[in-house]
């Protein structure tokens, strides 16, 4: 677990760097798989930018998923169960249920949840759903997949967790693969990575997409790629190769590839 904890602390501090403008104060949280049904997740109230080992608690993801899947469970049950999971005065954030969903149904190994300013400008606007529906440029598809999940604003806690799980399962059924990113209306994003480096790449690409989308709207409108163009990018041998090279770089060096394919 020591190496997973180190990875998670490093990822959290990176996501929390003030210059990235992804979170302030105690916003956001991170998690990493530590076993088939285990995860380390940030404790409520601690800050990503100054994260240390004691800011994370290890929990059984099945406990979270049982709450989400038990239709009779309510917020009182969440309060009781999360209280029981507290260790040394640290308890998981209520968003830990979303992390459990991303690590189970979403198939991720590492998850980063942030509230990036440029992304939230879109997610707090009438254009929010376009973060998921509009494909603007090829790299967006390579890094974020063909169809990110969008969930409109809902009460944080069980209501939101159930909606995210429902949308994620629907997307997997439609696309045959889990999403790389989940956009939450009026809230923020979840990046679902195979590694910490992939979480950083997904987050950076979501920020880029949001900036370009906002800019295009202000200069007269958005010209999106068609479904055929998107499908073509997804199947092009050079794009498949690029995706594999990126994935290989993430695994071998633990850091995202620096250059663009151009
Ligand atoms: Zn949040």
py3Dmol code that shows the C-alpha trace and the ligand (Angstrom):
import py3Dmol

protein = """\
ATOM      1  CA  UNK A   1       0.000   0.000   0.000  1.00  0.00           C
ATOM      2  CA  UNK A   2       2.954   2.311   0.592  1.00  0.00           C
ATOM      3  CA  UNK A   3       3.582   2.879  -3.118  1.00  0.00           C
ATOM      4  CA  UNK A   4      -0.125   3.507  -3.797  1.00  0.00           C
ATOM      5  CA  UNK A   5      -0.210   6.033  -0.969  1.00  0.00           C
ATOM      6  CA  UNK A   6       2.888   7.777  -2.347  1.00  0.00           C
ATOM      7  CA  UNK A   7       1.342   7.907  -5.804  1.00  0.00           C
ATOM      8  CA  UNK A   8      -1.884   9.326  -4.409  1.00  0.00           C
ATOM      9  CA  UNK A   9      -0.138  11.981  -2.305  1.00  0.00           C
ATOM     10  CA  UNK A  10       1.931  13.083  -5.316  1.00  0.00           C
ATOM     11  CA  UNK A  11      -1.122  13.207  -7.596  1.00  0.00           C
ATOM     12  CA  UNK A  12      -3.116  15.148  -4.997  1.00  0.00           C
ATOM     13  CA  UNK A  13      -0.381  17.751  -4.541  1.00  0.00           C
ATOM     14  CA  UNK A  14      -0.033  18.137  -8.304  1.00  0.00           C
ATOM     15  CA  UNK A  15      -3.789  18.604  -8.796  1.00  0.00           C
ATOM     16  CA  UNK A  16      -3.774  21.059  -5.896  1.00  0.00           C
ATOM     17  CA  UNK A  17      -0.973  23.293  -7.245  1.00  0.00           C
ATOM     18  CA  UNK A  18      -2.412  26.832  -7.152  1.00  0.00           C
ATOM     19  CA  UNK A  19      -1.232  27.621 -10.701  1.00  0.00           C
ATOM     20  CA  UNK A  20      -3.417  24.868 -12.147  1.00  0.00           C
ATOM     21  CA  UNK A  21      -6.582  26.495 -10.801  1.00  0.00           C
ATOM     22  CA  UNK A  22      -8.288  23.112 -10.432  1.00  0.00           C
ATOM     23  CA  UNK A  23      -9.259  23.388  -6.738  1.00  0.00           C
ATOM     24  CA  UNK A  24      -8.989  25.780  -3.797  1.00  0.00           C
ATOM     25  CA  UNK A  25      -9.209  25.148  -0.040  1.00  0.00           C
ATOM     26  CA  UNK A  26     -10.570  21.638   0.650  1.00  0.00           C
ATOM     27  CA  UNK A  27     -12.181  21.204  -2.782  1.00  0.00           C
ATOM     28  CA  UNK A  28     -11.701  18.003  -4.747  1.00  0.00           C
ATOM     29  CA  UNK A  29     -10.514  14.554  -3.817  1.00  0.00           C
ATOM     30  CA  UNK A  30      -8.505  11.617  -5.153  1.00  0.00           C
ATOM     31  CA  UNK A  31      -8.545   7.848  -4.810  1.00  0.00           C
ATOM     32  CA  UNK A  32      -6.529   4.801  -5.843  1.00  0.00           C
ATOM     33  CA  UNK A  33      -7.353   1.105  -5.964  1.00  0.00           C
ATOM     34  CA  UNK A  34      -5.410  -0.886  -3.351  1.00  0.00           C
ATOM     35  CA  UNK A  35      -7.085  -4.280  -3.851  1.00  0.00           C
ATOM     36  CA  UNK A  36     -10.073  -5.874  -5.599  1.00  0.00           C
ATOM     37  CA  UNK A  37     -12.559  -4.061  -3.325  1.00  0.00           C
ATOM     38  CA  UNK A  38     -10.305  -1.594  -1.515  1.00  0.00           C
ATOM     39  CA  UNK A  39      -9.411   2.024  -2.132  1.00  0.00           C
ATOM     40  CA  UNK A  40      -7.511   4.820  -0.499  1.00  0.00           C
ATOM     41  CA  UNK A  41      -9.550   8.028  -0.657  1.00  0.00           C
ATOM     42  CA  UNK A  42      -9.003  11.566   0.591  1.00  0.00           C
ATOM     43  CA  UNK A  43     -10.488  12.368   3.988  1.00  0.00           C
ATOM     44  CA  UNK A  44     -13.114  15.067   4.260  1.00  0.00           C
ATOM     45  CA  UNK A  45     -11.757  18.552   4.980  1.00  0.00           C
ATOM     46  CA  UNK A  46      -8.116  17.964   3.998  1.00  0.00           C
ATOM     47  CA  UNK A  47      -6.547  19.924   1.153  1.00  0.00           C
ATOM     48  CA  UNK A  48      -5.174  18.403  -2.058  1.00  0.00           C
ATOM     49  CA  UNK A  49      -2.333  20.903  -2.394  1.00  0.00           C
ATOM     50  CA  UNK A  50      -0.815  20.070   1.002  1.00  0.00           C
ATOM     51  CA  UNK A  51      -1.859  16.412   1.118  1.00  0.00           C
ATOM     52  CA  UNK A  52       0.131  14.014   3.312  1.00  0.00           C
ATOM     53  CA  UNK A  53      -0.267  10.309   4.023  1.00  0.00           C
ATOM     54  CA  UNK A  54      -2.543  10.850   7.011  1.00  0.00           C
ATOM     55  CA  UNK A  55      -5.044  12.724   4.830  1.00  0.00           C
ATOM     56  CA  UNK A  56      -6.242   9.455   3.248  1.00  0.00           C
ATOM     57  CA  UNK A  57      -8.364   6.614   4.604  1.00  0.00           C
ATOM     58  CA  UNK A  58      -8.568   3.087   3.221  1.00  0.00           C
ATOM     59  CA  UNK A  59     -12.093   1.771   2.827  1.00  0.00           C
ATOM     60  CA  UNK A  60     -13.952  -1.222   1.394  1.00  0.00           C
ATOM     61  CA  UNK A  61     -15.620  -0.043  -1.822  1.00  0.00           C
ATOM     62  CA  UNK A  62     -18.381  -2.650  -1.378  1.00  0.00           C
ATOM     63  CA  UNK A  63     -19.621  -0.745   1.686  1.00  0.00           C
ATOM     64  CA  UNK A  64     -20.042   2.354  -0.515  1.00  0.00           C
ATOM     65  CA  UNK A  65     -21.651   0.446  -3.379  1.00  0.00           C
ATOM     66  CA  UNK A  66     -24.057  -1.349  -1.001  1.00  0.00           C
ATOM     67  CA  UNK A  67     -25.316   2.075   0.118  1.00  0.00           C
ATOM     68  CA  UNK A  68     -25.730   3.240  -3.484  1.00  0.00           C
ATOM     69  CA  UNK A  69     -27.532   0.059  -4.543  1.00  0.00           C
ATOM     70  CA  UNK A  70     -29.786  -0.249  -1.483  1.00  0.00           C
ATOM     71  CA  UNK A  71     -32.911   1.623  -2.543  1.00  0.00           C
ATOM     72  CA  UNK A  72     -34.066   1.775   1.061  1.00  0.00           C
ATOM     73  CA  UNK A  73     -30.851   3.535   2.197  1.00  0.00           C
ATOM     74  CA  UNK A  74     -31.073   7.260   2.938  1.00  0.00           C
ATOM     75  CA  UNK A  75     -28.720  10.043   4.020  1.00  0.00           C
ATOM     76  CA  UNK A  76     -29.035   8.892   7.667  1.00  0.00           C
ATOM     77  CA  UNK A  77     -27.500   5.579   6.637  1.00  0.00           C
ATOM     78  CA  UNK A  78     -24.706   7.416   4.803  1.00  0.00           C
ATOM     79  CA  UNK A  79     -23.995   9.425   7.947  1.00  0.00           C
ATOM     80  CA  UNK A  80     -23.912   6.276  10.116  1.00  0.00           C
ATOM     81  CA  UNK A  81     -21.762   4.202   7.720  1.00  0.00           C
ATOM     82  CA  UNK A  82     -19.277   7.022   7.050  1.00  0.00           C
ATOM     83  CA  UNK A  83     -19.036   7.608  10.806  1.00  0.00           C
ATOM     84  CA  UNK A  84     -18.139   3.942  11.271  1.00  0.00           C
ATOM     85  CA  UNK A  85     -15.454   4.237   8.567  1.00  0.00           C
ATOM     86  CA  UNK A  86     -13.698   7.093  10.374  1.00  0.00           C
ATOM     87  CA  UNK A  87     -10.112   6.431  11.390  1.00  0.00           C
ATOM     88  CA  UNK A  88      -8.266   8.679  13.815  1.00  0.00           C
ATOM     89  CA  UNK A  89     -10.795  11.457  13.409  1.00  0.00           C
ATOM     90  CA  UNK A  90     -10.576  11.249   9.605  1.00  0.00           C
ATOM     91  CA  UNK A  91     -13.627  10.220   7.623  1.00  0.00           C
ATOM     92  CA  UNK A  92     -14.014   9.796   3.895  1.00  0.00           C
ATOM     93  CA  UNK A  93     -15.722  12.602   2.006  1.00  0.00           C
ATOM     94  CA  UNK A  94     -19.302  11.850   0.950  1.00  0.00           C
ATOM     95  CA  UNK A  95     -17.892  11.958  -2.605  1.00  0.00           C
ATOM     96  CA  UNK A  96     -16.086   8.688  -1.773  1.00  0.00           C
ATOM     97  CA  UNK A  97     -19.210   6.937  -3.093  1.00  0.00           C
ATOM     98  CA  UNK A  98     -18.491   8.461  -6.526  1.00  0.00           C
ATOM     99  CA  UNK A  99     -14.885   7.273  -6.331  1.00  0.00           C
ATOM    100  CA  UNK A 100     -16.084   3.739  -5.512  1.00  0.00           C
ATOM    101  CA  UNK A 101     -18.315   3.820  -8.620  1.00  0.00           C
ATOM    102  CA  UNK A 102     -15.443   5.076 -10.839  1.00  0.00           C
ATOM    103  CA  UNK A 103     -13.131   2.326  -9.531  1.00  0.00           C
ATOM    104  CA  UNK A 104     -15.733  -0.444  -9.880  1.00  0.00           C
ATOM    105  CA  UNK A 105     -18.207   0.115 -12.751  1.00  0.00           C
ATOM    106  CA  UNK A 106     -15.815   2.668 -14.301  1.00  0.00           C
ATOM    107  CA  UNK A 107     -12.877   0.233 -14.227  1.00  0.00           C
ATOM    108  CA  UNK A 108     -10.408   2.981 -13.222  1.00  0.00           C
ATOM    109  CA  UNK A 109      -7.299   2.405 -11.105  1.00  0.00           C
ATOM    110  CA  UNK A 110      -6.807   6.041 -10.081  1.00  0.00           C
ATOM    111  CA  UNK A 111      -9.436   8.801  -9.878  1.00  0.00           C
ATOM    112  CA  UNK A 112      -9.116  12.576  -9.568  1.00  0.00           C
ATOM    113  CA  UNK A 113     -12.071  14.837  -8.802  1.00  0.00           C
ATOM    114  CA  UNK A 114     -11.560  18.571  -9.233  1.00  0.00           C
ATOM    115  CA  UNK A 115     -13.527  21.796  -9.772  1.00  0.00           C
ATOM    116  CA  UNK A 116     -11.438  23.480 -12.545  1.00  0.00           C
ATOM    117  CA  UNK A 117     -12.443  27.098 -13.136  1.00  0.00           C
ATOM    118  CA  UNK A 118     -12.575  26.962 -16.982  1.00  0.00           C
ATOM    119  CA  UNK A 119     -14.573  23.697 -16.917  1.00  0.00           C
ATOM    120  CA  UNK A 120     -16.964  24.997 -14.283  1.00  0.00           C
ATOM    121  CA  UNK A 121     -17.572  28.153 -16.334  1.00  0.00           C
ATOM    122  CA  UNK A 122     -19.160  25.834 -18.918  1.00  0.00           C
ATOM    123  CA  UNK A 123     -20.730  23.480 -16.352  1.00  0.00           C
ATOM    124  CA  UNK A 124     -22.421  26.445 -14.640  1.00  0.00           C
ATOM    125  CA  UNK A 125     -23.788  27.746 -17.965  1.00  0.00           C
ATOM    126  CA  UNK A 126     -26.651  26.748 -20.297  1.00  0.00           C
ATOM    127  CA  UNK A 127     -23.969  25.025 -22.429  1.00  0.00           C
ATOM    128  CA  UNK A 128     -23.003  22.511 -19.685  1.00  0.00           C
ATOM    129  CA  UNK A 129     -24.039  19.367 -21.524  1.00  0.00           C
ATOM    130  CA  UNK A 130     -21.900  20.330 -24.524  1.00  0.00           C
ATOM    131  CA  UNK A 131     -18.793  19.277 -22.530  1.00  0.00           C
ATOM    132  CA  UNK A 132     -20.063  15.753 -23.164  1.00  0.00           C
ATOM    133  CA  UNK A 133     -21.861  16.083 -26.495  1.00  0.00           C
ATOM    134  CA  UNK A 134     -19.594  18.371 -28.565  1.00  0.00           C
ATOM    135  CA  UNK A 135     -16.443  16.913 -30.080  1.00  0.00           C
ATOM    136  CA  UNK A 136     -14.222  19.822 -31.079  1.00  0.00           C
ATOM    137  CA  UNK A 137     -10.858  18.360 -32.125  1.00  0.00           C
ATOM    138  CA  UNK A 138      -9.118  14.962 -32.532  1.00  0.00           C
ATOM    139  CA  UNK A 139      -6.997  14.959 -29.339  1.00  0.00           C
ATOM    140  CA  UNK A 140     -10.187  15.353 -27.332  1.00  0.00           C
ATOM    141  CA  UNK A 141     -11.326  11.928 -28.592  1.00  0.00           C
ATOM    142  CA  UNK A 142      -7.916  10.324 -28.039  1.00  0.00           C
ATOM    143  CA  UNK A 143      -7.666  11.415 -24.393  1.00  0.00           C
ATOM    144  CA  UNK A 144     -11.302  11.734 -23.270  1.00  0.00           C
ATOM    145  CA  UNK A 145     -12.920   9.031 -25.400  1.00  0.00           C
ATOM    146  CA  UNK A 146     -15.851   9.385 -27.752  1.00  0.00           C
ATOM    147  CA  UNK A 147     -18.528  10.100 -25.201  1.00  0.00           C
ATOM    148  CA  UNK A 148     -17.880  11.462 -21.729  1.00  0.00           C
ATOM    149  CA  UNK A 149     -20.714  11.155 -19.213  1.00  0.00           C
ATOM    150  CA  UNK A 150     -22.688  14.239 -18.173  1.00  0.00           C
ATOM    151  CA  UNK A 151     -24.923  14.348 -15.091  1.00  0.00           C
ATOM    152  CA  UNK A 152     -26.894  17.528 -14.330  1.00  0.00           C
ATOM    153  CA  UNK A 153     -26.678  19.088 -10.859  1.00  0.00           C
ATOM    154  CA  UNK A 154     -28.123  16.954  -8.083  1.00  0.00           C
ATOM    155  CA  UNK A 155     -28.041  16.879  -4.331  1.00  0.00           C
ATOM    156  CA  UNK A 156     -24.530  15.645  -3.357  1.00  0.00           C
ATOM    157  CA  UNK A 157     -24.659  12.263  -1.658  1.00  0.00           C
ATOM    158  CA  UNK A 158     -26.796   9.284  -2.525  1.00  0.00           C
ATOM    159  CA  UNK A 159     -28.939  11.037  -5.147  1.00  0.00           C
ATOM    160  CA  UNK A 160     -25.894  12.114  -7.142  1.00  0.00           C
ATOM    161  CA  UNK A 161     -24.076   8.794  -6.650  1.00  0.00           C
ATOM    162  CA  UNK A 162     -27.055   6.810  -7.941  1.00  0.00           C
ATOM    163  CA  UNK A 163     -27.404   9.085 -10.976  1.00  0.00           C
ATOM    164  CA  UNK A 164     -23.677   8.816 -11.806  1.00  0.00           C
ATOM    165  CA  UNK A 165     -23.781   5.026 -11.539  1.00  0.00           C
ATOM    166  CA  UNK A 166     -26.907   4.871 -13.720  1.00  0.00           C
ATOM    167  CA  UNK A 167     -25.383   7.108 -16.424  1.00  0.00           C
ATOM    168  CA  UNK A 168     -22.072   5.266 -16.334  1.00  0.00           C
ATOM    169  CA  UNK A 169     -23.729   1.855 -16.792  1.00  0.00           C
ATOM    170  CA  UNK A 170     -25.868   3.287 -19.600  1.00  0.00           C
ATOM    171  CA  UNK A 171     -22.755   4.634 -21.319  1.00  0.00           C
ATOM    172  CA  UNK A 172     -20.947   1.284 -20.970  1.00  0.00           C
ATOM    173  CA  UNK A 173     -23.927  -0.451 -22.540  1.00  0.00           C
ATOM    174  CA  UNK A 174     -23.997   2.031 -25.428  1.00  0.00           C
ATOM    175  CA  UNK A 175     -20.268   2.305 -26.079  1.00  0.00           C
ATOM    176  CA  UNK A 176     -18.930  -1.002 -24.778  1.00  0.00           C
ATOM    177  CA  UNK A 177     -16.400   0.818 -22.593  1.00  0.00           C
ATOM    178  CA  UNK A 178     -16.522   3.005 -19.485  1.00  0.00           C
ATOM    179  CA  UNK A 179     -16.044   6.772 -19.879  1.00  0.00           C
ATOM    180  CA  UNK A 180     -12.713   8.502 -19.215  1.00  0.00           C
ATOM    181  CA  UNK A 181     -14.397  11.523 -17.685  1.00  0.00           C
ATOM    182  CA  UNK A 182     -17.638  12.332 -15.883  1.00  0.00           C
ATOM    183  CA  UNK A 183     -18.878  15.943 -15.963  1.00  0.00           C
ATOM    184  CA  UNK A 184     -21.154  17.025 -13.114  1.00  0.00           C
ATOM    185  CA  UNK A 185     -23.340  20.055 -13.835  1.00  0.00           C
ATOM    186  CA  UNK A 186     -22.668  23.075 -11.555  1.00  0.00           C
ATOM    187  CA  UNK A 187     -19.984  21.045  -9.804  1.00  0.00           C
ATOM    188  CA  UNK A 188     -16.857  19.642 -11.497  1.00  0.00           C
ATOM    189  CA  UNK A 189     -15.241  16.608 -13.101  1.00  0.00           C
ATOM    190  CA  UNK A 190     -14.132  13.065 -12.314  1.00  0.00           C
ATOM    191  CA  UNK A 191     -11.125  11.803 -14.309  1.00  0.00           C
ATOM    192  CA  UNK A 192     -10.932   8.000 -14.531  1.00  0.00           C
ATOM    193  CA  UNK A 193      -7.351   6.893 -15.175  1.00  0.00           C
ATOM    194  CA  UNK A 194      -5.341   3.713 -15.433  1.00  0.00           C
ATOM    195  CA  UNK A 195      -2.596   5.674 -13.694  1.00  0.00           C
ATOM    196  CA  UNK A 196      -2.047   8.953 -11.871  1.00  0.00           C
ATOM    197  CA  UNK A 197      -0.435  10.380 -15.005  1.00  0.00           C
ATOM    198  CA  UNK A 198      -3.521   9.549 -17.043  1.00  0.00           C
ATOM    199  CA  UNK A 199      -5.700  11.346 -14.485  1.00  0.00           C
ATOM    200  CA  UNK A 200      -3.540  14.449 -15.010  1.00  0.00           C
ATOM    201  CA  UNK A 201      -3.785  14.137 -18.805  1.00  0.00           C
ATOM    202  CA  UNK A 202      -7.562  13.698 -18.737  1.00  0.00           C
ATOM    203  CA  UNK A 203      -7.961  16.668 -16.406  1.00  0.00           C
ATOM    204  CA  UNK A 204      -5.702  18.863 -18.544  1.00  0.00           C
ATOM    205  CA  UNK A 205      -7.570  17.891 -21.726  1.00  0.00           C
ATOM    206  CA  UNK A 206     -10.967  18.607 -20.121  1.00  0.00           C
ATOM    207  CA  UNK A 207      -9.687  22.071 -19.177  1.00  0.00           C
ATOM    208  CA  UNK A 208      -8.464  22.630 -22.747  1.00  0.00           C
ATOM    209  CA  UNK A 209     -11.802  21.506 -24.225  1.00  0.00           C
ATOM    210  CA  UNK A 210     -13.687  23.869 -21.916  1.00  0.00           C
ATOM    211  CA  UNK A 211     -11.480  26.828 -22.902  1.00  0.00           C
ATOM    212  CA  UNK A 212     -11.871  26.157 -26.610  1.00  0.00           C
ATOM    213  CA  UNK A 213     -15.621  25.600 -26.244  1.00  0.00           C
ATOM    214  CA  UNK A 214     -16.016  28.888 -24.345  1.00  0.00           C
ATOM    215  CA  UNK A 215     -13.880  30.700 -26.919  1.00  0.00           C
ATOM    216  CA  UNK A 216     -15.748  29.259 -29.904  1.00  0.00           C
ATOM    217  CA  UNK A 217     -19.095  30.256 -28.389  1.00  0.00           C
ATOM    218  CA  UNK A 218     -17.876  33.824 -27.952  1.00  0.00           C
ATOM    219  CA  UNK A 219     -16.507  34.151 -31.521  1.00  0.00           C
ATOM    220  CA  UNK A 220     -19.697  33.139 -33.223  1.00  0.00           C
ATOM    221  CA  UNK A 221     -20.416  29.494 -32.524  1.00  0.00           C
ATOM    222  CA  UNK A 222     -19.091  25.957 -32.425  1.00  0.00           C
ATOM    223  CA  UNK A 223     -18.343  23.796 -35.438  1.00  0.00           C
ATOM    224  CA  UNK A 224     -18.223  20.250 -34.018  1.00  0.00           C
ATOM    225  CA  UNK A 225     -16.790  17.144 -35.644  1.00  0.00           C
ATOM    226  CA  UNK A 226     -19.455  14.886 -37.122  1.00  0.00           C
ATOM    227  CA  UNK A 227     -20.144  11.388 -35.801  1.00  0.00           C
ATOM    228  CA  UNK A 228     -18.410   9.955 -38.862  1.00  0.00           C
ATOM    229  CA  UNK A 229     -15.337  12.111 -38.291  1.00  0.00           C
ATOM    230  CA  UNK A 230     -15.219  11.079 -34.631  1.00  0.00           C
ATOM    231  CA  UNK A 231     -15.601   7.391 -35.495  1.00  0.00           C
ATOM    232  CA  UNK A 232     -12.825   7.778 -38.092  1.00  0.00           C
ATOM    233  CA  UNK A 233     -10.435   9.288 -35.505  1.00  0.00           C
ATOM    234  CA  UNK A 234     -11.277   6.471 -33.137  1.00  0.00           C
ATOM    235  CA  UNK A 235     -10.368   3.877 -35.788  1.00  0.00           C
ATOM    236  CA  UNK A 236      -7.441   5.559 -37.573  1.00  0.00           C
ATOM    237  CA  UNK A 237      -4.301   3.409 -37.264  1.00  0.00           C
ATOM    238  CA  UNK A 238      -2.108   6.418 -36.430  1.00  0.00           C
ATOM    239  CA  UNK A 239      -4.495   7.534 -33.673  1.00  0.00           C
ATOM    240  CA  UNK A 240      -4.719   4.004 -32.264  1.00  0.00           C
ATOM    241  CA  UNK A 241      -0.926   3.871 -32.308  1.00  0.00           C
ATOM    242  CA  UNK A 242      -0.678   7.275 -30.612  1.00  0.00           C
ATOM    243  CA  UNK A 243      -3.080   6.139 -27.917  1.00  0.00           C
ATOM    244  CA  UNK A 244      -0.986   3.022 -27.340  1.00  0.00           C
ATOM    245  CA  UNK A 245       2.242   5.026 -27.207  1.00  0.00           C
ATOM    246  CA  UNK A 246       0.714   7.396 -24.665  1.00  0.00           C
ATOM    247  CA  UNK A 247      -0.543   4.478 -22.601  1.00  0.00           C
ATOM    248  CA  UNK A 248       2.865   2.831 -22.800  1.00  0.00           C
ATOM    249  CA  UNK A 249       4.573   6.050 -21.752  1.00  0.00           C
ATOM    250  CA  UNK A 250       2.245   6.362 -18.783  1.00  0.00           C
ATOM    251  CA  UNK A 251       3.068   2.838 -17.682  1.00  0.00           C
ATOM    252  CA  UNK A 252       6.817   2.902 -18.284  1.00  0.00           C
ATOM    253  CA  UNK A 253       7.763   6.391 -17.149  1.00  0.00           C
ATOM    254  CA  UNK A 254       4.791   7.186 -14.939  1.00  0.00           C
ATOM    255  CA  UNK A 255       4.469  10.566 -16.549  1.00  0.00           C
ATOM    256  CA  UNK A 256       2.388  11.843 -19.430  1.00  0.00           C
ATOM    257  CA  UNK A 257       4.065  12.175 -22.825  1.00  0.00           C
ATOM    258  CA  UNK A 258       5.231  15.759 -23.250  1.00  0.00           C
ATOM    259  CA  UNK A 259       4.813  16.449 -26.953  1.00  0.00           C
ATOM    260  CA  UNK A 260       1.760  16.605 -29.135  1.00  0.00           C
ATOM    261  CA  UNK A 261       1.529  14.391 -32.190  1.00  0.00           C
ATOM    262  CA  UNK A 262       1.104  17.498 -34.389  1.00  0.00           C
TER     263      UNK A 262
END
"""
ligand_1 = """\
1
ZN
Zn -16.808 18.114 -5.735
"""
view = py3Dmol.view(width=600, height=400)
view.addModel(protein, "pdb")
view.setStyle({"model": 0}, {"cartoon": {"style": "trace"}})
view.addModel(ligand_1, "xyz")
view.setStyle({"model": 1}, {"stick": {}})
view.zoomTo()
view.show()
